[in-house]
């Protein structure tokens, strides 16, 4: 488990250890041993699966590509987590993401454990046929540990519904006569996927922000107005006034979150900046997000990177460096790109007072402490970007029942689940000295610890 996640889990366990009301059945030396067991269980994965996929590429070369499937914990249900195609994938990263999935599912009371997969490639460097073979080989190499009641992968960075369709088809070929619809989620609609799954993570990311700054503040403004909590103060300062928004990352998560902000009538948002792997686009008057989404959809996901390209679609914006999005003078910053974007070496440049983590672990532990010390609200990944796994759960259910929900029903269920989680977390966040990340981890670790104790796994 990466140092940041591991440290917060250990802090959570220490807080629960000192709470005599939590697992009061455990006393004295037995309590100490049990919490040592919890620390060992939560800090290590159950199983690590690694393979080198042998792929005969279309150009005639035969390559061996490293691939992983990490199964962290299944106390709450089958392992669940995406498969990432990226050149920086490594065992430590995948293990940390699998642990984060365990905690995320526990926080949102989704009956899955935590898993994660990865393939060390840049998918842009491979043909569609090569990617198809890589997907097939991944399932072939890991077929014994995958399945609707064992481990259920989903899309992640570099993968989407196409790859999930290919993988499910291969799983079906390997296991004829067995249930297969629930073997992968994030599939296309025609292959048994759920309406709204592609947009779920981005919509959930924006929902957590909107719910905190609008719905929750409107309902609880009375007691928050008298609070000297630094995060409550930051929330009050930004409530009810126009907010400038920047979005780092313009993929499935970032583009959807940007569009939600652009369309939102509850909050007076103005999306002034978006970025991708190449550029940052900035316009203090606001950007035309639908036009940028349309452009990216026909240009391999890339934003217009030159003044000429912007002129070609009738948009006005400054073209800045891709890292500049982090240091702009904005109220709200959505991080929907990669890990470790805000670090100790650049955190002093960050001006946003509210940050929402659409990506996993985009802020390092050191930077998180500095920002939180200034009263910056950080809506963490474990809370904000769970929309994908929540709707994956709905997709898994629909596949088992062969009864399918409308898109409206899916988003209603998604927002209700995320609202329930927010309502259980925000009172403590605005009422004591813990950060929102710490509050979420304590809640998740409490749920996991109770289940592990009930299952007799602490002896």
Secondary structure per residue as TSV (DSSP state, phi and psi in degrees):
chain	resnum	aa	ss	phi	psi
A	1	X	-	360.0	133.4
A	2	X	-	-60.1	157.2
A	3	X	H	-59.5	-41.1
A	4	X	H	-64.8	-51.6
A	5	X	H	-61.2	-45.5
A	6	X	H	-60.8	-40.4
A	7	X	H	-65.2	-41.4
A	8	X	H	-70.5	-37.5
A	9	X	H	-61.5	-43.3
A	10	X	H	-65.5	-39.1
A	11	X	H	-60.7	-42.1
A	12	X	H	-63.9	-43.9
A	13	X	H	-63.6	-38.8
A	14	X	H	-63.8	-41.6
A	15	X	H	-64.6	-41.1
A	16	X	H	-71.4	-34.5
A	17	X	H	-59.6	-38.0
A	18	X	T	-84.1	-3.1
A	19	X	-	-94.9	104.8
A	20	X	T	-64.6	-19.0
A	21	X	T	-79.0	-21.3
A	22	X	T	-86.3	124.3
A	23	X	T	48.0	55.3
A	24	X	T	-63.2	-15.8
A	25	X	T	-65.3	-24.8
A	26	X	-	-92.5	118.2
A	27	X	-	-128.7	153.6
A	28	X	H	58.4	-134.3
A	29	X	H	-63.7	-35.1
A	30	X	H	-62.0	-39.3
A	31	X	H	-64.0	-43.5
A	32	X	H	-61.9	-46.1
A	33	X	H	-63.4	-40.4
A	34	X	H	-63.6	-41.0
A	35	X	H	-73.4	-28.4
A	36	X	H	-64.8	-38.7
A	37	X	H	-64.1	-43.3
A	38	X	H	-58.9	-45.0
A	39	X	H	-60.3	-41.1
A	40	X	H	-67.0	-42.7
A	41	X	H	-65.9	-45.9
A	42	X	H	-77.4	-19.6
A	43	X	H	-91.9	-5.1
A	44	X	S	-134.0	148.6
A	45	X	-	-79.1	154.5
A	46	X	S	-65.5	-45.3
A	47	X	E	-145.0	144.1
A	48	X	E	-121.8	118.1
A	49	X	E	-111.9	126.8
A	50	X	E	-134.7	140.4
A	51	X	E	-146.9	159.5
A	52	X	E	-112.2	107.0
A	53	X	E	-72.3	125.5
A	54	X	E	-90.4	115.8
A	55	X	E	-122.8	126.4
A	56	X	E	-91.0	103.2
A	57	X	-	-72.8	162.7
A	58	X	T	-64.0	-23.6
A	59	X	T	-84.5	3.4
A	60	X	S	98.5	-13.5
A	61	X	-	-78.5	145.5
A	62	X	E	-107.9	125.4
A	63	X	E	-122.9	160.1
A	64	X	E	-118.0	118.7
A	65	X	E	-111.3	123.2
A	66	X	E	-63.9	137.8
A	67	X	E	-143.5	150.4
A	68	X	E	-133.6	150.8
A	69	X	E	-140.0	112.0
A	70	X	E	-105.3	127.7
A	71	X	E	-112.0	104.3
A	72	X	E	-79.7	-56.6
A	73	X	E	-158.1	138.6
A	74	X	-	-123.9	27.2
A	75	X	S	-63.1	-32.5
A	76	X	S	-93.1	-11.1
A	77	X	S	155.1	-170.2
A	78	X	S	-57.3	149.7
A	79	X	E	-59.3	145.3
A	80	X	E	-147.6	133.2
A	81	X	E	170.2	157.3
A	82	X	E	-74.9	171.6
A	83	X	E	-116.0	121.0
A	84	X	E	-101.5	129.1
A	85	X	E	-105.8	106.0
A	86	X	-	-159.0	148.0
A	87	X	T	-70.7	-17.1
A	88	X	T	-93.2	1.8
A	89	X	-	-57.6	136.0
A	90	X	-	-149.5	168.4
A	91	X	H	-62.6	-40.9
A	92	X	H	-63.5	-43.5
A	93	X	H	-62.0	-46.2
A	94	X	H	-65.9	-37.8
A	95	X	H	-63.4	-43.2
A	96	X	H	-64.4	-41.1
A	97	X	H	-66.8	-33.8
A	98	X	H	-66.1	-40.3
A	99	X	H	-64.5	-40.1
A	100	X	H	-62.7	-36.5
A	101	X	H	-65.0	-39.8
A	102	X	H	-57.3	-47.8
A	103	X	H	-68.9	-39.1
A	104	X	H	-63.3	-44.9
A	105	X	H	-65.2	-37.5
A	106	X	H	-65.2	-43.1
A	107	X	H	-59.7	-43.9
A	108	X	T	-93.9	6.5
A	109	X	T	54.6	47.4
A	110	X	-	-97.8	128.0
A	111	X	S	-77.9	56.1
A	112	X	-	-130.3	156.0
A	113	X	-	-88.8	-166.1
A	114	X	E	-115.1	130.5
A	115	X	E	-144.4	170.6
A	116	X	E	-162.8	150.4
A	117	X	E	-129.6	160.9
A	118	X	E	-158.7	147.8
A	119	X	E	-130.2	130.5
A	120	X	-	-85.3	79.8
A	121	X	-	-146.2	157.2
A	122	X	-	-98.4	107.6
A	123	X	G	-60.8	-20.5
A	124	X	G	-67.4	-18.3
A	125	X	G	-91.9	5.2
A	126	X	S	-123.8	147.6
A	127	X	-	-72.9	165.1
A	128	X	H	-58.7	-39.8
A	129	X	H	-65.3	-41.1
A	130	X	H	-62.9	-42.5
A	131	X	H	-63.8	-37.3
A	132	X	H	-60.8	-44.1
A	133	X	H	-65.7	-38.8
A	134	X	H	-62.2	-42.6
A	135	X	H	-63.0	-45.0
A	136	X	H	-61.1	-45.2
A	137	X	H	-64.4	-37.5
A	138	X	H	-58.2	-45.8
A	139	X	H	-67.5	-40.5
A	140	X	H	-61.1	-43.4
A	141	X	H	-71.4	-30.3
A	142	X	H	-114.1	15.3
A	143	X	T	-60.8	-30.1
A	144	X	T	-69.4	-23.8
A	145	X	T	-105.9	-3.3
A	146	X	-	-102.2	158.5
A	147	X	B	155.2	160.0
A	148	X	T	-58.4	-24.3
A	149	X	T	-115.5	9.4
A	150	X	T	-115.0	-64.2
A	151	X	E	-155.1	122.8
A	152	X	E	-119.2	98.6
A	153	X	E	-71.7	167.9
A	154	X	E	-150.3	174.9
A	155	X	E	-70.6	157.6
A	156	X	-	-149.8	-163.2
A	157	X	T	-55.2	127.4
A	158	X	T	86.3	-2.3
A	159	X	-	-130.2	162.6
A	160	X	-	-156.8	-159.6
A	161	X	H	-63.7	-32.8
A	162	X	H	-59.9	-48.1
A	163	X	H	-65.1	-37.0
A	164	X	H	-67.7	-37.6
A	165	X	H	-60.9	-46.4
A	166	X	H	-60.5	-43.4
A	167	X	H	-69.4	-40.9
A	168	X	H	-63.2	-39.6
A	169	X	H	-62.1	-39.0
A	170	X	H	-70.1	-38.6
A	171	X	H	-60.4	-41.4
A	172	X	H	-62.8	-39.5
A	173	X	H	-65.0	-38.4
A	174	X	H	-75.8	-29.7
A	175	X	T	-122.0	65.9
A	176	X	T	-62.9	138.1
A	177	X	T	84.8	-4.1
A	178	X	S	-99.3	153.3
A	179	X	-	-58.5	135.8
A	180	X	-	-132.7	-17.3
A	181	X	G	-59.4	-33.4
A	182	X	G	-91.0	9.7
A	183	X	G	-74.1	-28.4
A	184	X	B	-140.1	146.4
A	185	X	-	-118.9	169.2
A	186	X	S	82.6	19.8
A	187	X	-	-78.1	170.5
A	188	X	-	-69.9	159.6
A	189	X	G	-59.8	-42.4
A	190	X	G	-67.6	-20.3
A	191	X	G	-97.6	13.9
A	192	X	T	97.7	13.1
A	193	X	-	-76.2	171.7
A	194	X	-	-98.9	139.0
A	195	X	T	-57.7	139.1
A	196	X	T	84.8	-4.1
A	197	X	H	-65.0	-42.1
A	198	X	H	-62.2	-39.2
A	199	X	H	-86.2	-8.0
A	200	X	H	-60.0	-44.4
A	201	X	H	-65.3	-48.2
A	202	X	H	-62.7	-40.9
A	203	X	H	-65.8	-39.9
A	204	X	H	-65.5	-39.2
A	205	X	H	-58.6	-48.7
A	206	X	H	-69.4	-35.5
A	207	X	H	-59.8	-42.2
A	208	X	H	-60.5	-39.5
A	209	X	H	-67.2	-49.7
A	210	X	H	-62.8	-40.4
A	211	X	I	-65.0	-42.9
A	212	X	I	-65.1	-50.3
A	213	X	I	-80.2	-17.3
A	214	X	I	-118.6	-70.5
A	215	X	I	-60.8	-51.0
A	216	X	I	-69.0	-42.7
A	217	X	H	-65.4	-38.5
A	218	X	H	-64.4	-36.7
A	219	X	H	-80.8	-31.3
A	220	X	H	-118.8	21.2
A	221	X	H	-58.5	-28.9
A	222	X	H	-59.6	-59.1
A	223	X	H	-74.3	-26.6
A	224	X	H	-69.6	-29.7
A	225	X	H	-64.7	-26.3
A	226	X	T	-97.9	2.9
A	227	X	-	-83.2	139.1
A	228	X	-	-98.0	12.0
A	229	X	-	-62.1	130.3
A	230	X	H	-62.9	-32.3
A	231	X	H	-75.2	-35.8
A	232	X	H	-63.1	-39.2
A	233	X	H	-61.9	-45.4
A	234	X	H	-60.7	-43.3
A	235	X	H	-61.3	-45.4
A	236	X	H	-61.9	-38.8
A	237	X	H	-64.6	-26.0
A	238	X	H	-103.4	-3.5
A	239	X	T	-76.4	136.3
A	240	X	T	75.6	9.0
A	241	X	S	-125.2	161.8
A	242	X	-	-60.2	140.8
A	243	X	E	-123.7	130.1
A	244	X	E	-88.9	136.7
A	245	X	E	-125.8	137.1
A	246	X	E	-122.1	144.5
A	247	X	E	-126.9	116.9
A	248	X	E	-91.1	122.8
A	249	X	-	98.4	127.9
A	250	X	-	-127.8	36.1
A	251	X	S	-87.9	-151.8
A	252	X	H	-56.6	-39.8
A	253	X	H	-80.0	-53.8
A	254	X	H	-64.1	-41.9
A	255	X	H	-67.2	-38.3
A	256	X	H	-69.1	-42.6
A	257	X	H	-61.8	-41.3
A	258	X	H	-62.9	-41.3
A	259	X	H	-67.1	-39.0
A	260	X	H	-62.0	-42.1
A	261	X	H	-65.4	-41.2
A	262	X	H	-61.3	-38.6
A	263	X	H	-89.8	-15.7
A	264	X	-	-63.3	128.7
A	265	X	S	-97.4	-17.8
A	266	X	S	-72.2	-37.5
A	267	X	S	-115.6	144.7
A	268	X	-	-88.4	76.3
A	269	X	E	-84.8	150.3
A	270	X	E	-135.8	107.5
A	271	X	E	-78.0	104.5
A	272	X	E	-98.0	-14.7
A	273	X	E	-151.6	141.4
A	274	X	E	-138.5	155.1
A	275	X	E	-140.6	160.2
A	276	X	-	-136.5	-159.1
A	277	X	S	-70.0	-11.5
A	278	X	S	-110.4	-45.1
A	279	X	E	-143.4	166.1
A	280	X	E	-114.4	134.2
A	281	X	E	-107.6	131.6
A	282	X	E	-133.9	133.6
A	283	X	-	-149.0	112.6
A	284	X	T	-64.3	-17.2
A	285	X	T	-84.3	-11.7
A	286	X	-	113.1	147.5
A	287	X	-	-102.9	151.7
A	288	X	-	-84.6	90.6
A	289	X	H	-64.3	-44.9
A	290	X	H	-56.4	-39.2
A	291	X	H	-67.3	-37.9
A	292	X	H	-68.6	-37.5
A	293	X	H	-63.8	-42.2
A	294	X	H	-63.2	-41.9
A	295	X	H	-62.8	-47.9
A	296	X	H	-61.6	-34.4
A	297	X	H	-64.7	-22.3
A	298	X	T	-110.1	8.7
A	299	X	T	-133.5	45.3
A	300	X	T	55.3	32.4
A	301	X	T	83.7	-2.1
A	302	X	-	-86.7	145.8
A	303	X	-	-77.8	158.5
A	304	X	-	-61.4	128.1
A	305	X	-	-106.3	1.4
A	306	X	S	-136.2	162.1
A	307	X	H	-61.8	-36.7
A	308	X	H	-64.0	-42.0
A	309	X	H	-64.6	-38.7
A	310	X	H	-65.9	-43.4
A	311	X	H	-60.1	-34.5
A	312	X	H	-63.7	-24.9
A	313	X	T	-113.4	12.7
A	314	X	T	71.1	32.2
A	315	X	-	-112.4	144.7
A	316	X	-	-109.0	126.1
A	317	X	-	-166.7	152.7
A	318	X	E	-82.6	139.1
A	319	X	E	-97.2	113.3
A	320	X	E	-116.1	173.6
A	321	X	E	-67.4	153.9
A	322	X	G	-64.1	-29.5
A	323	X	G	-79.1	-16.2
A	324	X	G	-64.1	-22.8
A	325	X	G	-59.1	-27.5
A	326	X	G	-74.2	-24.6
A	327	X	G	-110.8	8.5
A	328	X	S	-69.8	153.4
A	329	X	S	-81.5	83.2
A	330	X	-	-127.9	162.9
A	331	X	S	-80.1	-40.7
A	332	X	E	-129.2	135.9
A	333	X	E	-126.5	119.5
A	334	X	E	-96.6	126.6
A	335	X	E	-104.6	106.7
A	336	X	-	-131.0	38.5
A	337	X	S	-117.1	-106.2
A	338	X	-	-116.4	179.1
A	339	X	S	-71.0	160.2
A	340	X	S	56.1	43.0
A	341	X	-	-82.9	-39.7
A	342	X	B	-105.5	118.5
A	343	X	-	-128.3	177.5
A	344	X	T	-60.4	-30.3
A	345	X	T	-81.6	-15.1
A	346	X	T	-126.9	0.3
A	347	X	G	-63.6	-28.7
A	348	X	G	-66.4	-18.6
A	349	X	G	-85.4	-13.0
A	350	X	-	-75.9	124.3
A	351	X	-	-105.5	-19.6
A	352	X	-	-60.9	140.2
A	353	X	S	-97.2	-12.5
A	354	X	E	-130.4	125.4
A	355	X	E	-125.8	133.8
A	356	X	E	-119.9	125.8
A	357	X	E	-91.2	97.2
A	358	X	-	-80.5	-30.8
A	359	X	S	-86.8	170.0
A	360	X	S	-88.6	126.7
A	361	X	S	53.3	49.0
A	362	X	-	-78.5	-9.7
A	363	X	B	-119.8	128.0
A	364	X	-	-72.8	164.2
A	365	X	H	-60.4	-40.9
A	366	X	H	-64.1	-45.1
A	367	X	H	-67.2	-37.1
A	368	X	H	-59.8	-43.0
A	369	X	H	-65.1	-39.6
A	370	X	H	-66.0	-47.0
A	371	X	H	-65.0	-44.8
A	372	X	H	-63.6	-34.3
A	373	X	H	-64.4	-21.5
A	374	X	T	-92.6	2.4
A	375	X	T	82.8	13.5
A	376	X	-	-69.3	129.7
A	377	X	E	-78.6	124.0
A	378	X	E	-119.8	113.6
A	379	X	E	-87.9	108.0
A	380	X	-	-77.7	162.4
A	381	X	H	-54.2	-42.9
A	382	X	H	-58.5	-27.9
A	383	X	H	-95.9	-46.9
A	384	X	H	-77.3	-39.9
A	385	X	T	-102.7	27.5
A	386	X	T	-82.9	-1.7
A	387	X	H	-57.1	-36.7
A	388	X	H	-64.1	-47.3
A	389	X	H	-72.7	-30.7
A	390	X	H	-65.1	-46.3
A	391	X	H	-73.0	-27.5
A	392	X	H	-61.2	-38.3
A	393	X	H	-62.6	-43.2
A	394	X	H	-63.4	-37.6
A	395	X	H	-65.0	-42.6
A	396	X	H	-60.5	-44.0
A	397	X	H	-62.2	-44.4
A	398	X	H	-63.0	-37.6
A	399	X	H	-65.6	-35.7
A	400	X	H	-72.3	-36.8
A	401	X	H	-92.7	-12.6
A	402	X	T	47.2	38.2
A	403	X	-	-122.9	127.8
A	404	X	-	-117.6	139.6
A	405	X	-	-88.6	156.6
A	406	X	-	-75.3	164.2
A	407	X	H	-61.5	-39.9
A	408	X	H	-60.5	-42.7
A	409	X	H	-64.8	-39.9
A	410	X	H	-60.9	-49.2
A	411	X	H	-69.6	-31.9
A	412	X	H	-63.7	-44.1
A	413	X	H	-65.0	-41.5
A	414	X	H	-60.7	-51.3
A	415	X	H	-66.8	-34.1
A	416	X	H	-64.4	-40.3
A	417	X	H	-69.1	-42.6
A	418	X	H	-69.3	-34.7
A	419	X	H	-63.9	-41.8
A	420	X	H	-60.3	-42.8
A	421	X	H	-64.5	-45.4
A	422	X	H	-59.7	-42.4
A	423	X	H	-65.7	-26.5
A	424	X	H	-82.4	-19.1
A	425	X	H	-104.0	-41.0
A	426	X	H	-63.2	-36.4
A	427	X	H	-57.1	-43.1
A	428	X	H	-68.2	-38.3
A	429	X	H	-62.0	-46.5
A	430	X	H	-84.8	-2.9
A	431	X	H	-111.3	-11.2
A	432	X	S	-139.8	-164.5
A	433	X	S	-94.2	-1.8
A	434	X	-	-75.0	149.3
A	435	X	-	-74.2	167.6
A	436	X	H	-65.9	-34.6
A	437	X	H	-63.2	-45.8
A	438	X	H	-63.3	-41.6
A	439	X	H	-60.9	-43.1
A	440	X	H	-64.6	-42.7
A	441	X	H	-66.4	-41.8
A	442	X	H	-59.2	-44.2
A	443	X	H	-62.2	-45.8
A	444	X	H	-67.1	-44.2
A	445	X	H	-65.5	-36.3
A	446	X	H	-60.6	-45.2
A	447	X	H	-63.5	-47.5
A	448	X	H	-64.1	-41.9
A	449	X	H	-62.3	-42.2
A	450	X	H	-62.3	-43.2
A	451	X	H	-66.6	-45.6
A	452	X	H	-62.3	-37.6
A	453	X	H	-65.0	-47.2
A	454	X	H	-61.6	-31.9
A	455	X	T	-84.6	0.7
A	456	X	T	73.5	26.2
A	457	X	T	-97.0	9.1
A	458	X	T	-104.0	2.7
A	459	X	-	-103.2	360.0
